[in-house]
Amino acid sequence: RWTADWQDGVVTTSWRQFTDSAGEVIKATGKSVTLVNKFEKPVQEQRWNLAAALVSTHFYEYDGLGRTAKETDALSNVTLYTYDAYARVVQTDLPGGAVVVRSYAPHSTQDLPVSISVNTIELGAQTFDGLGRMCSSVTGGRCQAYEYLPGQTQPSKVTKAGGQVVEYRYNPLLGEEPEKRFANGEEATYTYDLKNARLDSCSEAGLSLTRKYFSTGDIQSETQGVHSMVYNYSLQGLILGYTDVLGNTQSYHYDFERGGRIVSTKLGLTESIFSYDELGQTTTITTTDTTDSANPLAVSINLHYDEYGRETERVFDLNGVKQKLVQRYNAVDNLVQRELTALDIDGNVLEVLRDEAYEYDARARLTKYTCLGSQKPVDPYGNLIDEQIFRFDHLDNITRVRTSFGLESNTAAYYYENDDDPVQLSRVTNTHASAVPRELILDYDANGNLIVDECGRVLKYDDLSRLISVSSAAP
């Protein structure tokens, strides 16, 4: 890495390289060049390849107060930012035309947002008291209210949109972590270490968890009922071993002379060994399983990277059966092509199993997927996918997916029919005869939890919106 002055600030160039004892460069990455202005903020971020050619540039522009006003990525997608008098972002103009607007509590100069909307559609609202504590939060028309005890910044009572009430009790000496929680008549208790405030134990509905720690703060053991998990660490905080509730121990070994990189891990008769290149990038992972000593299994994975550290190739070898996965990226690091091929023992291509291509919109959302080869992916109805086209609205909702297979196709339409929650999926329709049922209807409770899924299964939750049961659909 080196820096130099330019007319408006400083230029910083960074890269990684490995040299031999004579100072000759053996391996190096591409260079990242950053032009920094007098506010000490980047104006340009450039990437150069090993052939000294400019590959991509990300531009930044600032207002007179040094705040980011405009960003232009390597594909010329532009994002604009507008601020209020207190340097809070009030409007973000995203690539593709979406406009995000935020407003803030009028009684404070702090970052206390009271509403957020996209293209004039309000997605959420909040209220705050004079101490900056949240009093209510509305998301998708569902209001959650908060109450506080005098002098406390954490809520003592939370009333959910469905009417459930959750109460908390705190020890002011322990900060913001609760000692007790009450919900639907059930009490949960928490105890903490008096020296470092780490969780020692918790119990709820007859279940308990206890923990012990090393003096370094790393967890030593965790016990739930009669089951325990035990951990062991090095003095540098690297995990050396872990014993699970069944008594199985996994060990880890490191190369402490090369930055503490993991070189192997072993669990029973299964062992993985890792190796690295001169830049510290993982190049091989070899896993062996000798459970069946007469027929041991061995999987070897070889990895290759481009000059920016992105994985470009992965070769799998399962007991002599080889496959190769090749990946390609665009200027903003989106995956644009992935090809999986079968190889012979000499590494020659026998067959293209799957050749996939990806296209994106200005917001980096996948808009088109195509696939060639003998092992195409399968849609939920058993059709081999040749191509998929995706469409989105300004709220990032998927609205249409057109899937082509052979000479036929299916169009899935996604509907968001809750006027109070414009991002809550309510139903999906399909056009192809293989899609049974043609229409999928989803249902939600007052807290926004999904209670009937796409298979007609019924889901139930407790007062904390934790999933407690799933029952099959009626025949």
Secondary structure, 3 states (H helix, E strand, C coil): CEEEEECCEEEEEECCEEECCCCCEEEECCEEEEEECCCCCEEEEEEECCCCCEEEEEEEEECCCCCEEEEECCCCCEEEEEECCCCCEEEEECCCCCEEEEEECCCCCCCCEEEEEECCEEEEEEEECCCCCEEEEEECCEEEEEECCCCCCCCCEEECCCCCEEEEEECHHHCCCEEEEEECCEEEEEEECCCCCCEEEEEECCEEEEEEECCCCCEEEEEECCEEEEEEECCCCCEEEEECCCCCEEEEEEEHHHCCEEEEEEECCEEEEEEECCCCCEEEEEEEECCCCCCCEEEEEEEEECCCCCEEEEEEEECCEEEEEEEEECCCCCEEEEEEEEECCCCCEEEEEEEEEEEECCCCCEEEEEEECCCCCECCCCCECCEEEEEECCCCCEEEEEEEECCEEEEEEEECCCCCCCCCCCEEECCCCCCCCCEEECEECCCCCEEECCCCCEEEECCCCCEEEEECCCC
